[in-house]
Structures are given as structure tokens and as C-alpha cells.
Amino acid sequence: MKVKKIQADSMPEAMKKVRSELGPDAVILNSKVTKTGGFLGMFKRDQTEVIAAIDPADTKEPVKETKTTKKSIETSYHAPHENKEVMNELRKMRAILEHKDPAFTPLYQQAYDYLVNQEITEELARLVVENVQGRHSDLVDVEEVERLVTLELYEQMKECPFGKPSFDKKYIHLVGPTGVGKTTTLAKLGADAALNHQLRVGFITTDTYRIAAIDQLKTYAKILDVPLEVAYSLEDYKKAKNRFKDYDLVLVDTAGRNFREASYVKELQKTIDFDEESDNFLVLGLTSKLTDMKDIFQQFKEIPIHQMIFTKVDETSKSGNALNMVMEKRTGIAYLTDGQNVPDDIKETTAMGLARKVMEGFRDERSS
């Protein structure tokens, strides 16, 4: 289909240009009045802007304008509802011009737009909305659409392992890039285990690159009355493990550094024994870009990642990237953290909980 934008001083003149340039079978897709010209913002004049289209396959040899042809093009403009094919084509073309999916009804289009705005990938958003609309094509109730889209998001994730660990493994390692809040998250986990589960807890840190990280964890350890060991090497780490052999749970903080360094994970493996007695959690900041999250996950591919933990949830209104990571890596989420308070600002999450978090602003955004 050939689409052209035409400007003229009035609608009759615009229609004349349409007939002249595209022929009598052209269809008007849109029209509006714009301001042009002027001097220093004054003396602007109205211009009529028309977007018209014609299917090249239907283009005929130019014909001399007659009253009949003039009536044909005017009918296309004034009463397009009389021609079902024209209306269908009009809807598709407008959808393309507005970057919409012509397969979605208006309410489902809003659901799709909302998911994309939440940073859900376009492919996943389309799959979810298509699945719901395919089963409930005539639905017009916004609350029911919200409920069904939430349920479909849950269905997409339900096979992945969600929820906090049962503390059946003695060692928990937190890995991830620098600056995402691993040390604070470790303290929150330790406080939960000690205060709520009455477990005997020990801390080990291998983050010897940042003195501030050691001091920070020492402060938390003192407050929680939890012993702390610093490991500079694999030998130190094994000694620390031996010291804590009678403890119920040992939480291990690792150095962040630059996750793009190829040697980073190898150095971790030289310092830490990632054996079958441990659960390994990848800590990611929800404010990070999806491409960076994927790169980080890939960097740790040689370490068995059991679940993810997302921090900085309070610093963004968009939760879509957490869901994207679950879907792409088929790895669930143990916790979402949203502040610095220990142990309060950490919440166990579920597949349904994440789906609801993604959709929680749908009705508010729709009404705004």
C-alpha cells in the first residue's frame, strides 16, 4: 500500500491533490489542521494535512477527473463505514502509523502497551496478550483483563523455582557485580535466619578488595552477634568453613569487582568452594539494563546459580526485567529487596507475586 502525506490550504484543495497524485480510489487515513509560516511566532496560517493511501495493485491509468470520480473520492472520505474492506484496511494502516498491533482490540492493545512500558520484551508481551485475547476475545472489563494477564504471566513462570531457601544447605553464596547490595542482602538473610528461624549463623567474606565492605559486614555481624571470618584465599575459606563446622548456616559474601573481566569468576573459584553443600544466589539490581543483566548471568555460567535476588526494587517503578530474566534463564527468584533496613527490607517472592507486581499499575495508568 502506498501512503502519502499531503498539505494544502483547505480540505477541498487537499482532496484535489489526493485525486491528482493518487487517483480516485485513494482512501483518506487521517486529516488534521496544522499551523505553518508566520513571523516570530505570529501571523501563522492554518494548513490542512491529509494522510492518504492506495493499494498499488488497484492503481489504474490516470483518468480525467469527472463528477463521478470526484464523488467516489469524497465518498471514501465522508462515509468509509459503508465499505467494510476499506474500514479494515484503514484500521490496519492507522495501527501501523501509530506502531500498534492491528490484531489487538483497544483494551488488549492497552494491556500490551502497559507490559512493554514495564520493560517486558515485545515478544513476551505479545505472546501473553495473544494468549489471553485468544481465549477471551470479547472481554471489555478492565479488571478482568488485568486478572487474566496476571494469571498468564504466572503461567509463563510457574515452573521456575521461586521463594526463599529452606536453609537445608549449610552454605549460601551471594555472587554478582559490585554495587548491587550483596553485603546488605547477606546481612538481611543472616538476620532472618538467626532471629526468625533460630539458626546458629556465621559470616564469611571474600570481598577483600573493598575495606569498606569488610567494615560494613563487621558492623552487621556485631549487631546480630554473628561471628565473621575474612578469607583471602581458598585455604582461608576452608579454614573458615572448618571453624563453622558446628554452625547451622554459613553466609558467604563475595567480591563484586567488574563482572566483565574474564578472570573474575575464575578468581572466585580459586577462593570459594562451590560444592554440593551450597546454594548460590546471583544478586542483580532491578535498575540495571536487561542487556547488562544477561551479560552478568552469562559471566557466572560456570557457577551453578540456583536462584536470583533482585535489589533496589524501590528505586524503579518497572519490574519487567525481573520477569524477562526468569523467562529467558528459566531461573526463579528468591527475594526482592527494597531498602537498607536490616532485616525488614527483604521480601520473599513467588511467581504470582511477581506477576501481580508487574501488573499493579495497569488500571492507574489506563485511567490517567
C-alpha positions as CSV (number, residue, x, y, z in Angstrom):
1,M,0.0,0.0,0.0
2,K,1.3,3.4,-1.0
3,V,0.9,6.1,1.7
4,K,1.4,9.8,1.2
5,K,1.1,12.9,3.3
6,I,-0.4,15.9,1.5
7,Q,-0.7,19.5,2.7
8,A,-3.0,22.2,1.3
9,D,-4.7,25.4,2.4
10,S,-8.1,23.7,2.7
11,M,-9.7,20.3,2.7
12,P,-11.2,20.7,-0.8
13,E,-7.8,21.6,-2.2
14,A,-6.2,18.7,-0.3
15,M,-8.8,16.3,-1.8
16,K,-8.0,17.7,-5.2
17,K,-4.3,16.9,-4.7
18,V,-5.1,13.4,-3.4
19,R,-7.1,12.7,-6.6
20,S,-4.4,14.2,-8.8
21,E,-1.5,12.3,-7.1
22,L,-3.0,9.0,-6.1
23,G,-6.1,8.7,-8.2
24,P,-9.9,8.4,-7.4
25,D,-9.5,5.1,-5.5
26,A,-7.3,6.6,-2.7
27,V,-8.5,6.4,0.9
28,I,-8.1,9.1,3.5
29,L,-6.4,7.6,6.6
30,N,-6.2,10.8,8.7
31,S,-6.6,14.5,8.5
32,K,-5.7,17.4,10.8
33,V,-5.2,21.2,10.7
34,T,-1.7,22.5,11.4
35,K,-0.2,25.9,11.8
36,T,2.6,27.0,9.4
37,G,4.5,30.0,8.4
38,G,4.4,33.2,10.4
39,F,7.0,35.6,11.8
40,L,8.3,35.4,15.4
41,G,5.5,33.1,16.4
42,M,2.8,35.4,14.9
43,F,0.7,35.5,11.8
44,K,0.7,31.7,11.4
45,R,-1.9,30.3,9.0
46,D,-3.9,27.1,9.0
47,Q,-2.9,24.2,6.8
48,T,-4.8,21.0,6.2
49,E,-2.7,17.9,6.4
50,V,-4.0,14.7,5.0
51,I,-2.6,11.2,5.0
52,A,-3.9,9.2,2.1
53,A,-3.2,5.7,0.8
54,I,-3.8,3.5,-2.2
55,D,-3.0,-0.1,-3.0
56,P,-0.6,-0.1,-5.9
57,A,-2.3,-3.3,-7.2
58,D,-5.5,-1.3,-7.6
59,T,-3.9,1.7,-9.3
60,K,-5.3,2.4,-12.7
61,E,-4.2,4.5,-15.6
62,P,-4.7,8.2,-14.8
63,V,-8.2,9.4,-15.8
64,K,-9.6,12.7,-16.3
65,E,-11.5,13.9,-13.3
66,T,-15.2,13.9,-13.7
67,K,-18.1,14.4,-11.4
68,T,-18.3,10.6,-10.9
69,T,-14.6,10.3,-9.9
70,K,-14.9,13.3,-7.6
71,K,-17.9,11.7,-5.9
72,S,-16.0,8.5,-5.5
73,I,-13.1,10.0,-3.5
74,E,-15.4,12.2,-1.5
75,T,-17.5,9.1,-0.6
76,S,-14.3,7.4,0.6
77,Y,-13.7,10.3,2.9
78,H,-17.1,11.1,4.2
79,A,-18.5,7.5,4.5
80,P,-15.8,4.9,4.8
81,H,-18.1,2.9,7.1
82,E,-20.1,1.8,4.1
83,N,-17.2,-0.2,2.8
84,K,-16.0,-3.0,5.2
85,E,-12.8,-3.7,3.3
86,V,-11.8,0.0,3.4
87,M,-12.5,0.1,7.1
88,N,-10.4,-2.9,7.8
89,E,-7.5,-1.6,5.7
90,L,-8.0,1.8,7.4
91,R,-7.7,0.2,10.9
92,K,-4.5,-1.7,9.9
93,M,-2.9,1.3,8.4
94,R,-3.6,3.5,11.4
95,A,-2.2,0.8,13.6
96,I,1.0,0.7,11.6
97,L,1.3,4.5,11.7
98,E,0.8,4.5,15.4
99,H,3.0,1.5,16.0
100,K,0.1,-0.6,17.2
101,D,-0.7,-4.3,16.6
102,P,-3.8,-4.4,14.4
103,A,-4.6,-7.9,15.8
104,F,-5.4,-6.5,19.3
105,T,-8.6,-4.9,20.4
106,P,-8.3,-1.5,22.1
107,L,-8.3,-2.9,25.6
108,Y,-5.8,-5.7,24.8
109,Q,-3.7,-3.1,23.0
110,Q,-3.6,-1.1,26.2
111,A,-2.5,-4.3,28.1
112,Y,0.3,-4.9,25.5
113,D,1.4,-1.3,25.7
114,Y,1.5,-1.4,29.5
115,L,3.6,-4.6,29.6
116,V,6.1,-3.1,27.1
117,N,6.2,0.1,29.3
118,Q,7.0,-2.1,32.2
119,E,10.1,-3.2,30.1
120,I,8.7,-6.6,29.3
121,T,10.2,-7.6,26.0
122,E,7.9,-7.1,23.0
123,E,8.0,-10.8,22.1
124,L,6.9,-11.9,25.6
125,A,4.3,-9.1,25.9
126,R,2.8,-10.1,22.5
127,L,2.7,-13.8,23.5
128,V,1.0,-13.1,26.8
129,V,-1.7,-10.8,25.3
130,E,-2.3,-13.0,22.3
131,N,-2.9,-16.0,24.6
132,V,-5.4,-14.1,26.7
133,Q,-7.2,-12.5,23.8
134,G,-7.3,-15.8,22.0
135,R,-9.4,-17.3,24.9
136,H,-11.4,-14.1,25.8
137,S,-11.6,-12.1,22.6
138,D,-14.8,-10.2,23.5
139,L,-13.7,-9.1,27.0
140,V,-14.2,-5.4,27.8
141,D,-13.9,-5.3,31.6
142,V,-10.5,-3.8,32.5
143,E,-10.3,-5.6,35.9
144,E,-10.9,-8.9,34.3
145,V,-8.2,-8.2,31.6
146,E,-5.8,-7.3,34.4
147,R,-6.6,-10.5,36.3
148,L,-6.2,-12.7,33.2
149,V,-3.0,-11.1,32.0
150,T,-1.6,-11.5,35.6
151,L,-2.6,-15.2,35.5
152,E,-1.0,-15.7,32.1
153,L,2.3,-14.1,33.4
154,Y,2.1,-16.5,36.3
155,E,1.6,-19.5,33.9
156,Q,4.6,-18.5,31.9
157,M,6.8,-18.6,35.1
158,K,5.2,-21.2,37.4
159,E,7.7,-24.0,36.5
160,C,10.7,-21.9,37.8
161,P,11.8,-22.2,41.4
162,F,10.6,-19.2,43.4
163,G,10.6,-18.4,47.1
164,K,13.3,-18.2,49.8
165,P,15.6,-21.2,50.5
166,S,14.6,-23.7,53.1
167,F,18.1,-23.4,54.7
168,D,18.6,-27.1,54.1
169,K,22.1,-26.3,52.5
170,K,24.7,-25.3,55.0
171,Y,26.3,-22.7,52.8
172,I,24.8,-19.8,50.9
173,H,27.0,-17.8,48.5
174,L,25.9,-14.4,47.1
175,V,27.6,-13.5,43.8
176,G,27.1,-10.6,41.5
177,P,28.6,-7.3,40.3
178,T,29.8,-4.6,42.5
179,G,27.3,-2.0,43.9
180,V,24.2,-4.2,43.8
181,G,24.0,-4.5,47.6
182,K,25.3,-8.1,48.2
183,T,26.7,-7.2,51.7
184,T,23.4,-5.7,52.9
185,T,21.4,-8.5,51.4
186,L,23.7,-11.0,53.2
187,A,23.0,-9.2,56.5
188,K,19.3,-9.4,55.9
189,L,19.4,-13.1,55.2
190,G,21.5,-13.6,58.3
191,A,19.1,-11.7,60.5
192,D,16.2,-13.7,59.1
193,A,17.9,-17.0,59.8
194,A,19.0,-16.0,63.3
195,L,16.0,-14.1,64.5
196,N,13.1,-15.9,62.8
197,H,14.5,-19.4,62.4
198,Q,16.7,-19.5,65.5
199,L,19.6,-20.9,63.4
200,R,23.3,-20.5,64.5
201,V,24.7,-18.4,61.8
202,G,28.3,-17.5,60.7
203,F,29.5,-15.0,58.1
204,I,32.4,-15.3,55.7
205,T,33.6,-12.5,53.4
206,T,35.9,-12.9,50.4
207,D,35.4,-9.2,49.4
208,T,38.9,-8.2,50.3
209,Y,39.1,-5.7,47.5
210,R,37.0,-3.2,49.4
211,I,37.9,-2.4,53.0
212,A,34.6,-0.7,53.4
213,A,32.8,-3.9,52.6
214,I,34.6,-5.8,55.4
215,D,33.9,-3.0,57.9
216,Q,30.2,-2.9,56.8
217,L,29.8,-6.6,57.4
218,K,31.7,-6.4,60.7
219,T,29.1,-3.9,61.8
220,Y,26.2,-6.1,60.9
221,A,27.9,-9.1,62.5
222,K,28.4,-7.2,65.8
223,I,24.8,-6.1,65.8
224,L,23.5,-9.6,65.1
225,D,26.1,-11.2,67.4
226,V,27.3,-13.4,64.5
227,P,31.0,-14.3,64.0
228,L,32.8,-13.2,60.9
229,E,35.7,-14.7,59.1
230,V,37.7,-13.0,56.3
231,A,39.0,-15.3,53.5
232,Y,41.8,-14.1,51.2
233,S,42.3,-17.4,49.6
234,L,40.8,-20.9,49.1
235,E,42.9,-22.1,52.1
236,D,41.5,-19.3,54.3
237,Y,38.0,-20.2,53.1
238,K,38.4,-23.8,54.0
239,K,39.7,-22.8,57.5
240,A,36.7,-20.6,57.9
241,K,34.4,-23.4,57.0
242,N,36.1,-25.7,59.5
243,R,35.6,-23.1,62.2
244,F,31.9,-23.0,61.4
245,K,31.5,-26.8,61.1
246,D,29.1,-26.9,64.1
247,Y,27.0,-23.9,62.8
248,D,23.6,-24.4,61.1
249,L,24.1,-21.8,58.3
250,V,27.1,-20.0,56.8
251,L,26.5,-17.0,54.6
252,V,29.4,-16.0,52.2
253,D,29.8,-12.6,50.7
254,T,31.9,-12.4,47.6
255,A,33.8,-9.6,45.8
256,G,31.8,-7.8,43.1
257,R,34.5,-6.1,41.0
258,N,34.0,-5.7,37.3
259,F,31.8,-8.5,36.1
260,R,33.1,-8.0,32.5
261,E,36.6,-9.2,33.5
262,A,37.0,-12.7,32.1
263,S,39.2,-13.7,35.1
264,Y,36.7,-12.6,37.7
265,V,34.8,-15.9,38.1
266,K,38.0,-18.0,37.9
267,E,39.4,-16.0,40.8
268,L,36.2,-16.6,42.7
269,Q,36.5,-20.3,42.1
270,K,40.1,-20.1,43.4
271,T,38.8,-18.6,46.6
272,I,35.4,-20.3,47.2
273,D,34.5,-24.0,47.0
274,F,31.1,-24.0,45.2
275,D,30.3,-27.6,46.2
276,E,27.0,-29.5,46.5
277,E,26.6,-28.3,50.1
278,S,25.9,-24.7,48.9
279,D,23.1,-22.7,47.4
280,N,24.4,-19.9,45.1
281,F,22.3,-16.8,44.5
282,L,23.0,-14.2,41.8
283,V,22.3,-10.7,43.1
284,L,21.1,-8.2,40.4
285,G,19.9,-4.6,40.7
286,L,16.5,-4.1,39.2
287,T,17.6,-0.7,37.9
288,S,20.1,-2.3,35.6
289,K,19.6,-2.7,31.9
290,L,18.4,-6.1,30.6
291,T,21.4,-6.5,28.4
292,D,23.7,-6.0,31.4
293,M,21.7,-8.5,33.4
294,K,22.1,-11.1,30.7
295,D,25.8,-10.4,30.4
296,I,26.2,-10.8,34.2
297,F,24.3,-14.1,34.2
298,Q,26.4,-15.3,31.3
299,Q,29.6,-14.4,33.2
300,F,28.6,-16.7,36.0
301,K,27.6,-19.6,33.8
302,E,30.4,-21.8,35.3
303,I,28.9,-21.4,38.8
304,P,25.6,-23.2,39.4
305,I,23.0,-20.4,40.0
306,H,20.1,-21.7,42.0
307,Q,18.0,-18.5,42.2
308,M,18.3,-14.8,41.7
309,I,17.8,-12.0,44.2
310,F,16.8,-8.5,42.9
311,T,17.7,-5.4,44.9
312,K,16.9,-1.7,44.5
313,V,13.2,-2.5,43.8
314,D,12.3,0.8,45.5
315,E,14.4,2.7,43.0
316,T,12.3,1.9,39.9
317,S,8.6,1.6,39.1
318,K,9.3,-1.0,36.4
319,S,9.6,-4.7,37.3
320,G,9.6,-6.2,33.8
321,N,13.2,-7.0,33.6
322,A,13.0,-9.4,36.6
323,L,10.3,-11.3,34.7
324,N,12.3,-11.2,31.5
325,M,15.3,-12.8,33.3
326,V,13.1,-15.5,34.8
327,M,11.7,-16.4,31.4
328,E,15.0,-16.3,29.5
329,K,17.2,-18.1,32.0
330,R,14.4,-20.3,33.5
331,T,15.7,-19.4,36.9
332,G,13.4,-18.3,39.7
333,I,13.7,-15.5,42.3
334,A,14.1,-16.0,46.0
335,Y,13.8,-12.4,47.2
336,L,13.1,-8.8,46.3
337,T,14.8,-6.2,48.4
338,D,13.7,-2.5,48.6
339,G,15.8,-0.6,51.1
340,Q,18.7,-0.6,53.6
341,N,16.8,-1.7,56.8
342,V,18.0,-5.0,58.2
343,P,16.2,-7.3,58.3
344,D,12.9,-5.6,57.2
345,D,13.6,-4.6,53.6
346,I,13.6,-8.0,52.1
347,K,10.6,-9.9,50.8
348,E,10.2,-13.5,49.6
349,T,8.6,-13.6,46.2
350,T,6.6,-16.0,44.2
351,A,5.7,-16.4,40.5
352,M,2.2,-15.0,41.2
353,G,3.7,-12.2,43.4
354,L,6.0,-11.1,40.6
355,A,3.2,-11.2,38.1
356,R,1.0,-9.0,40.3
357,K,3.8,-6.6,40.9
358,V,4.3,-6.1,37.2
359,M,0.5,-5.5,36.7
360,E,-0.2,-3.5,39.8
361,G,-0.2,-0.1,38.0
362,F,-2.3,-1.2,34.9
363,R,-5.6,0.3,36.0
364,D,-3.9,3.5,37.3
365,E,-2.0,4.0,34.0
366,R,-5.1,3.3,31.9
367,S,-7.2,5.9,33.8
368,S,-4.5,8.6,33.6
